[in-house]
């Protein structure tokens, strides 16, 4: 659990500042579940430049509660939480100073969104909260007021969690849970998970990631791990300490994130997926008679593949469908071993390439049309899909055929400018697996909408 806070102060000499306003949002990694916002009477004058900056003046604070009156609520809402703030050293120092004046030792683990932003969103012109969120397209209201700045930090932190492919933020959170001695049983873990589309992360007692998976129903899939009898399932059941998750709404984004994060984090029980999830591919080669033959072979990086498959059988099934749909020849494609005409020819669905009746030039036009329509090559496009809620959509960006990343956006915002989209996109790796995941998804027409640039 995280407590994202912002504090406004009187200004003045170091360690002599007083708090004028505080806002705390309790955030479970997915949504705000509690909040505390209050003006505070600092019992001292506010510096004139601070009045001008925040709009908070001495008159507004005369009837506000003093710090000792809100201290109990601050302790309660931040208990067992990691304190998150933009320039956390400042806010945390001010908070500890106020508690020290009351004779109370206040201590919480902290995370700084300035430091996280520099690591996860490098090369920004400025890391001040206002300029950073504006540059990332994050809406902010009530700037320089505690509630407005804290809420902007919540949105920024949510974006940083999504960008953190190494899951260093989540691992910090899990280790904090472990220190507090929370060790739920398997049933309790499952009950806390959503029945929604997304990614789940299984951690051991050291907080390490031991398995990453995706599912259209996170709760159901994790339950299968916990009730499975395979060797891998039993090892996971023995080692699991906790499960964290991230809802994506879009199955496409779940697939892309799973592939990307397995390669980065290399969980011990994802061995098969560390290299590639598509070891078989479809290739086109000219046969001895001049026909373009489609073949499912072991993936070879030296050859240009049309698409790829997770198993040989999946590839063979797909090739049968392609052959039938495009009126190609089963014999040419190696699906029907005969010295005569293929089965498709017998039922009048092949034009006779198997017996030399159809000219190679005519046959190859249909093969090339299939290849052209099946690949996105150097196209630039945005794939629009479901979001994490009813008022949100997801977007996957390809530029010149290269996968750039994904983002979520509010339905009120129209994505029609590539440059605007680039400011909010979460960068991801472009590799053979990601291209094939996107290509297969598009070919199965499982996305909401495609906008081409």
PLY file of the C-alpha trace (Angstrom):
ply
format ascii 1.0
element vertex 453
property float x
property float y
property float z
element edge 452
property int vertex1
property int vertex2
end_header
0.00 0.00 0.00
1.21 3.49 -0.84
0.37 6.87 0.70
0.93 9.62 -1.85
1.19 13.00 -0.19
1.93 16.65 -0.74
2.59 19.31 1.87
2.44 23.11 1.61
4.47 25.06 4.18
4.93 28.58 5.55
8.44 28.86 4.09
11.22 30.23 6.25
14.47 28.91 7.70
15.42 25.24 7.41
13.57 23.04 9.94
11.56 26.03 11.16
8.84 25.77 8.50
5.29 24.95 9.53
2.68 22.95 7.60
-0.19 25.00 6.10
-1.90 22.23 4.12
-1.57 18.48 3.74
-3.17 16.02 1.30
-2.72 12.23 1.49
-4.15 9.70 -0.97
-3.99 6.04 0.04
-3.29 4.09 -3.15
-3.28 0.30 -3.52
-1.37 0.34 -6.80
-4.58 0.47 -8.83
-6.92 3.03 -7.29
-7.28 5.51 -4.41
-9.01 3.77 -1.49
-8.81 6.51 1.18
-7.83 10.17 1.45
-7.14 12.92 3.95
-7.02 16.61 2.98
-6.81 19.47 5.44
-5.57 23.01 5.96
-3.34 23.23 9.04
-2.81 26.17 11.37
1.01 26.46 11.56
0.84 28.93 14.48
3.29 31.19 12.65
3.25 33.70 9.79
3.37 32.58 6.16
6.12 34.06 4.00
4.70 36.56 1.44
6.15 34.70 -1.57
4.40 31.50 -0.37
1.06 33.33 -0.12
1.52 34.50 -3.70
2.46 30.97 -4.87
-0.24 28.91 -3.09
-3.01 31.43 -2.44
-3.09 30.26 1.20
-2.98 33.24 3.60
-2.88 33.66 7.38
-6.59 34.53 7.61
-7.58 31.21 5.95
-5.71 29.25 8.62
-6.95 30.90 11.83
-9.81 28.43 12.23
-7.93 25.45 10.71
-6.90 22.55 13.01
-3.41 22.66 14.50
-0.99 19.86 13.60
-1.48 17.94 16.86
-5.21 17.74 16.00
-4.59 15.97 12.67
-1.51 13.94 13.73
-3.52 10.83 14.75
-5.28 10.69 11.36
-1.91 11.02 9.54
-0.44 8.14 11.57
-3.49 5.94 10.86
-3.70 6.55 7.10
0.06 6.04 6.56
0.39 2.91 8.74
1.95 -0.09 6.88
2.39 2.13 3.80
5.23 3.40 1.68
5.13 7.21 1.61
5.37 8.53 -1.95
5.97 12.19 -2.81
7.48 14.38 -5.51
10.79 15.37 -3.89
10.02 13.02 -0.99
13.00 14.12 1.12
11.36 17.54 1.60
7.83 16.39 2.49
9.09 13.53 4.69
11.50 15.87 6.55
8.73 18.40 7.22
6.38 15.67 8.47
9.00 14.12 10.77
9.92 17.59 12.13
6.28 18.29 13.07
5.97 14.90 14.80
9.28 15.43 16.59
7.88 18.68 18.03
5.11 16.53 19.52
7.67 14.08 20.95
6.67 11.30 18.51
9.11 9.35 16.33
7.45 9.11 12.88
9.10 6.66 10.48
7.88 5.23 7.17
9.64 3.82 4.06
9.64 6.40 1.23
9.71 6.59 -2.57
10.49 9.76 -4.51
8.72 10.31 -7.84
11.49 12.73 -8.94
14.10 9.96 -8.66
11.76 7.37 -10.20
10.95 9.72 -13.09
14.63 10.35 -13.83
15.17 6.59 -14.01
11.98 5.58 -15.90
11.36 8.71 -18.02
14.87 9.96 -18.87
15.79 13.06 -20.89
12.88 15.24 -19.75
13.63 19.00 -19.94
12.45 19.44 -16.33
11.47 17.19 -13.43
9.50 19.83 -11.51
6.01 18.43 -10.93
4.19 21.04 -13.03
6.41 20.81 -16.11
6.77 17.03 -15.90
3.05 16.19 -15.72
2.26 18.79 -18.38
4.87 17.24 -20.69
3.37 13.77 -20.09
-0.18 14.92 -20.80
-1.33 14.38 -17.18
-4.14 16.79 -16.28
-3.54 18.85 -13.13
-5.84 21.27 -11.28
-5.21 23.40 -8.19
-1.48 23.63 -8.86
0.57 24.51 -5.73
-2.28 23.37 -3.49
-1.71 20.10 -1.60
-4.74 18.24 -2.99
-4.05 19.21 -6.62
-0.34 18.40 -6.46
-0.90 15.12 -4.56
-3.53 13.98 -7.10
-1.17 14.83 -9.98
1.50 12.77 -8.17
-0.97 9.84 -7.93
-1.45 9.95 -11.72
2.30 10.28 -12.29
3.02 7.38 -9.92
0.44 5.21 -11.71
2.27 5.90 -14.98
5.64 5.13 -13.36
4.31 1.79 -12.09
3.28 0.92 -15.65
6.66 2.01 -17.08
8.61 0.01 -14.49
9.21 -3.15 -16.56
11.75 -4.43 -14.00
9.08 -4.14 -11.28
11.56 -2.52 -8.87
8.75 -0.40 -7.33
6.50 -3.41 -6.72
9.42 -5.44 -5.32
10.10 -2.63 -2.82
6.43 -2.75 -1.80
6.46 -6.56 -1.40
9.63 -6.43 0.72
7.93 -3.88 2.98
4.98 -6.28 3.37
7.36 -9.14 4.19
9.05 -7.07 6.92
5.66 -6.49 8.54
5.15 -10.27 8.66
2.11 -10.56 6.40
2.01 -14.09 4.97
-1.49 -14.86 3.63
-2.62 -18.38 2.71
-3.20 -19.38 -0.91
-6.98 -18.96 -0.61
-6.57 -15.44 0.80
-4.23 -14.52 -2.08
-6.75 -15.72 -4.69
-9.66 -13.89 -3.01
-7.78 -10.58 -3.22
-7.32 -10.85 -7.01
-9.69 -9.42 -9.65
-11.57 -11.48 -12.25
-10.31 -9.16 -14.99
-7.85 -9.03 -17.89
-4.26 -8.28 -16.93
-0.84 -9.41 -15.75
-0.08 -11.17 -12.47
3.28 -11.43 -10.70
4.04 -14.29 -8.28
6.66 -13.41 -5.63
8.58 -15.62 -3.19
9.39 -14.81 0.44
12.38 -12.68 -0.58
10.11 -10.53 -2.75
11.67 -11.96 -5.94
9.55 -12.57 -9.02
9.29 -16.31 -9.69
6.53 -16.26 -12.32
4.81 -13.72 -14.59
1.60 -14.56 -16.43
-1.32 -12.95 -18.24
-4.97 -13.93 -18.29
-8.41 -12.76 -19.29
-9.37 -13.70 -15.72
-6.49 -13.16 -13.28
-8.26 -14.76 -10.30
-9.19 -17.92 -12.23
-5.70 -18.36 -13.71
-3.85 -17.92 -10.40
-6.29 -20.36 -8.79
-5.30 -22.90 -11.47
-1.63 -22.46 -10.47
-2.57 -23.05 -6.82
-4.67 -26.17 -7.50
-2.54 -27.64 -10.32
-0.71 -30.95 -9.88
2.12 -30.42 -12.39
5.71 -30.17 -11.18
5.80 -26.41 -11.90
2.47 -25.76 -10.13
3.64 -27.61 -7.01
6.89 -25.59 -6.92
4.95 -22.32 -7.26
2.52 -23.39 -4.49
5.47 -24.17 -2.21
7.38 -20.92 -2.87
4.64 -18.29 -3.33
4.48 -15.53 -0.74
2.23 -13.02 -2.46
0.77 -12.16 -5.87
0.62 -8.63 -7.26
-1.24 -7.73 -10.43
-1.88 -5.05 -13.02
-5.18 -4.73 -14.85
-4.86 -3.89 -18.56
-8.43 -4.17 -19.89
-6.87 -5.05 -23.25
-5.75 -8.63 -23.87
-3.29 -7.32 -26.48
-1.50 -5.14 -23.90
-1.50 -8.05 -21.43
0.22 -10.25 -24.03
2.77 -7.54 -24.90
3.58 -6.76 -21.24
3.91 -10.43 -20.35
6.38 -11.03 -23.20
8.39 -7.88 -22.41
8.60 -8.32 -18.64
9.50 -12.02 -18.76
12.52 -11.18 -20.93
13.57 -8.37 -18.56
12.95 -10.07 -15.18
13.71 -13.70 -16.20
11.49 -15.37 -13.54
12.69 -18.88 -12.70
9.43 -20.59 -13.72
9.09 -18.76 -17.06
12.14 -20.45 -18.59
10.35 -21.47 -21.79
9.33 -17.85 -22.56
12.64 -16.10 -21.85
13.88 -16.43 -25.42
10.81 -16.58 -27.66
7.19 -17.68 -27.42
7.06 -18.33 -31.18
9.61 -21.03 -32.08
7.83 -21.91 -35.37
7.29 -19.63 -38.38
5.65 -19.50 -41.79
7.96 -18.93 -44.77
7.47 -18.64 -48.54
9.98 -20.37 -50.84
9.94 -20.94 -54.58
9.70 -24.66 -55.39
11.34 -26.41 -58.37
8.29 -25.73 -60.54
8.20 -21.98 -59.88
5.33 -21.98 -57.34
5.61 -19.99 -54.08
5.24 -22.70 -51.43
4.21 -21.83 -47.87
5.98 -23.93 -45.23
5.87 -24.08 -41.41
9.47 -24.47 -40.23
11.59 -23.88 -37.13
12.10 -20.12 -36.79
15.28 -18.91 -38.49
16.34 -15.29 -37.95
18.20 -15.29 -41.28
14.95 -15.73 -43.23
12.04 -13.31 -43.60
9.03 -14.85 -41.89
5.39 -14.10 -42.70
4.03 -14.94 -39.26
4.92 -17.28 -36.40
3.39 -19.84 -34.04
3.84 -21.17 -30.53
3.83 -24.79 -31.77
4.23 -26.77 -35.00
0.65 -28.01 -34.75
-0.70 -24.47 -34.42
1.24 -23.55 -37.56
-0.03 -26.56 -39.48
-3.66 -25.83 -38.53
-3.21 -22.20 -39.62
-1.64 -23.26 -42.94
-4.63 -25.52 -43.73
-6.98 -22.53 -43.18
-4.78 -20.16 -45.24
-4.59 -22.69 -48.07
-8.37 -23.10 -48.13
-9.21 -19.39 -47.77
-6.87 -18.24 -50.56
-7.56 -21.23 -52.84
-3.96 -22.39 -52.72
-2.67 -25.91 -53.27
-2.27 -28.41 -50.41
0.35 -30.35 -52.36
2.47 -27.25 -53.10
2.25 -26.28 -49.41
3.34 -29.76 -48.28
0.01 -30.60 -46.64
-1.01 -33.41 -48.99
1.47 -36.03 -50.19
0.32 -37.36 -53.56
1.53 -37.85 -57.12
-1.85 -36.74 -58.43
-4.04 -33.69 -57.72
-4.50 -32.58 -54.11
-7.72 -32.96 -52.11
-8.59 -29.29 -52.67
-8.37 -29.87 -56.45
-10.72 -32.86 -56.17
-13.39 -30.65 -54.55
-12.79 -27.79 -57.05
-11.09 -25.45 -54.51
-7.61 -25.64 -56.08
-6.99 -24.47 -59.65
-4.54 -27.29 -60.40
-1.08 -26.10 -59.37
-0.55 -29.64 -58.03
-0.71 -31.07 -61.55
0.76 -28.08 -63.41
-2.65 -26.99 -64.71
-2.48 -23.46 -63.20
0.42 -21.23 -64.27
2.93 -20.35 -61.49
2.52 -16.60 -62.28
-1.26 -16.74 -61.62
-0.87 -18.90 -58.49
1.89 -16.71 -57.01
-0.29 -13.57 -57.26
-2.66 -15.05 -54.65
0.26 -16.04 -52.40
1.78 -12.54 -52.61
-1.62 -10.93 -51.91
-1.93 -13.07 -48.79
1.58 -12.09 -47.63
0.93 -8.39 -48.31
-2.38 -8.34 -46.40
-0.98 -10.36 -43.50
1.86 -8.01 -42.56
1.98 -4.39 -41.43
5.55 -3.93 -42.76
6.50 -0.22 -42.57
3.07 1.14 -41.64
2.44 3.66 -38.84
-0.72 2.97 -36.88
-2.44 3.17 -33.52
-4.40 0.12 -32.38
-7.29 1.22 -30.16
-8.64 -1.35 -27.70
-10.45 -1.61 -24.36
-9.12 0.26 -21.34
-9.10 -0.59 -17.63
-12.50 1.07 -17.08
-15.57 2.02 -19.13
-14.37 5.63 -19.60
-10.91 4.63 -20.80
-9.31 3.23 -23.96
-5.88 1.72 -24.60
-3.61 2.54 -27.54
-0.71 0.55 -29.01
1.61 2.57 -31.26
3.55 1.31 -34.29
5.73 3.73 -36.19
7.17 2.61 -39.55
6.35 -0.97 -38.59
8.20 -0.72 -35.26
6.35 -1.28 -31.98
6.89 1.81 -29.80
4.74 1.09 -26.76
1.27 1.53 -25.30
-0.77 3.93 -23.18
-4.20 4.42 -21.64
-6.24 7.54 -22.30
-9.54 9.07 -21.21
-12.45 8.79 -23.67
-12.78 12.59 -23.54
-9.38 12.90 -25.26
-9.27 12.21 -28.99
-6.04 10.54 -30.15
-5.54 11.94 -33.64
-2.04 13.41 -33.45
1.03 11.15 -33.43
3.17 13.69 -31.52
0.61 14.04 -28.70
0.41 10.24 -28.42
4.19 9.93 -28.18
4.26 12.09 -25.02
2.07 9.67 -23.05
3.23 6.37 -24.55
4.93 3.84 -22.26
8.01 2.72 -24.27
8.41 -1.02 -24.82
10.87 -3.30 -26.60
10.39 -3.98 -30.29
11.33 -7.56 -31.11
10.15 -10.57 -33.07
7.71 -11.67 -30.36
6.01 -8.28 -29.98
5.62 -7.89 -33.74
4.04 -11.33 -34.03
1.72 -10.78 -31.05
0.43 -7.57 -32.67
0.24 -9.11 -36.14
-1.73 -12.15 -34.92
-4.10 -9.92 -32.96
-4.77 -7.69 -35.99
-5.25 -10.68 -38.30
-7.82 -12.20 -35.94
-9.66 -8.82 -35.91
-9.76 -8.78 -32.11
-9.14 -5.04 -31.65
-11.63 -2.20 -31.32
-10.24 0.12 -34.04
-7.08 0.83 -36.06
-6.04 4.38 -36.98
-3.38 4.58 -39.69
-1.09 7.63 -40.00
0 1
1 2
2 3
3 4
4 5
5 6
6 7
7 8
8 9
9 10
10 11
11 12
12 13
13 14
14 15
15 16
16 17
17 18
18 19
19 20
20 21
21 22
22 23
23 24
24 25
25 26
26 27
27 28
28 29
29 30
30 31
31 32
32 33
33 34
34 35
35 36
36 37
37 38
38 39
39 40
40 41
41 42
42 43
43 44
44 45
45 46
46 47
47 48
48 49
49 50
50 51
51 52
52 53
53 54
54 55
55 56
56 57
57 58
58 59
59 60
60 61
61 62
62 63
63 64
64 65
65 66
66 67
67 68
68 69
69 70
70 71
71 72
72 73
73 74
74 75
75 76
76 77
77 78
78 79
79 80
80 81
81 82
82 83
83 84
84 85
85 86
86 87
87 88
88 89
89 90
90 91
91 92
92 93
93 94
94 95
95 96
96 97
97 98
98 99
99 100
100 101
101 102
102 103
103 104
104 105
105 106
106 107
107 108
108 109
109 110
110 111
111 112
112 113
113 114
114 115
115 116
116 117
117 118
118 119
119 120
120 121
121 122
122 123
123 124
124 125
125 126
126 127
127 128
128 129
129 130
130 131
131 132
132 133
133 134
134 135
135 136
136 137
137 138
138 139
139 140
140 141
141 142
142 143
143 144
144 145
145 146
146 147
147 148
148 149
149 150
150 151
151 152
152 153
153 154
154 155
155 156
156 157
157 158
158 159
159 160
160 161
161 162
162 163
163 164
164 165
165 166
166 167
167 168
168 169
169 170
170 171
171 172
172 173
173 174
174 175
175 176
176 177
177 178
178 179
179 180
180 181
181 182
182 183
183 184
184 185
185 186
186 187
187 188
188 189
189 190
190 191
191 192
192 193
193 194
194 195
195 196
196 197
197 198
198 199
199 200
200 201
201 202
202 203
203 204
204 205
205 206
206 207
207 208
208 209
209 210
210 211
211 212
212 213
213 214
214 215
215 216
216 217
217 218
218 219
219 220
220 221
221 222
222 223
223 224
224 225
225 226
226 227
227 228
228 229
229 230
230 231
231 232
232 233
233 234
234 235
235 236
236 237
237 238
238 239
239 240
240 241
241 242
242 243
243 244
244 245
245 246
246 247
247 248
248 249
249 250
250 251
251 252
252 253
253 254
254 255
255 256
256 257
257 258
258 259
259 260
260 261
261 262
262 263
263 264
264 265
265 266
266 267
267 268
268 269
269 270
270 271
271 272
272 273
273 274
274 275
275 276
276 277
277 278
278 279
279 280
280 281
281 282
282 283
283 284
284 285
285 286
286 287
287 288
288 289
289 290
290 291
291 292
292 293
293 294
294 295
295 296
296 297
297 298
298 299
299 300
300 301
301 302
302 303
303 304
304 305
305 306
306 307
307 308
308 309
309 310
310 311
311 312
312 313
313 314
314 315
315 316
316 317
317 318
318 319
319 320
320 321
321 322
322 323
323 324
324 325
325 326
326 327
327 328
328 329
329 330
330 331
331 332
332 333
333 334
334 335
335 336
336 337
337 338
338 339
339 340
340 341
341 342
342 343
343 344
344 345
345 346
346 347
347 348
348 349
349 350
350 351
351 352
352 353
353 354
354 355
355 356
356 357
357 358
358 359
359 360
360 361
361 362
362 363
363 364
364 365
365 366
366 367
367 368
368 369
369 370
370 371
371 372
372 373
373 374
374 375
375 376
376 377
377 378
378 379
379 380
380 381
381 382
382 383
383 384
384 385
385 386
386 387
387 388
388 389
389 390
390 391
391 392
392 393
393 394
394 395
395 396
396 397
397 398
398 399
399 400
400 401
401 402
402 403
403 404
404 405
405 406
406 407
407 408
408 409
409 410
410 411
411 412
412 413
413 414
414 415
415 416
416 417
417 418
418 419
419 420
420 421
421 422
422 423
423 424
424 425
425 426
426 427
427 428
428 429
429 430
430 431
431 432
432 433
433 434
434 435
435 436
436 437
437 438
438 439
439 440
440 441
441 442
442 443
443 444
444 445
445 446
446 447
447 448
448 449
449 450
450 451
451 452
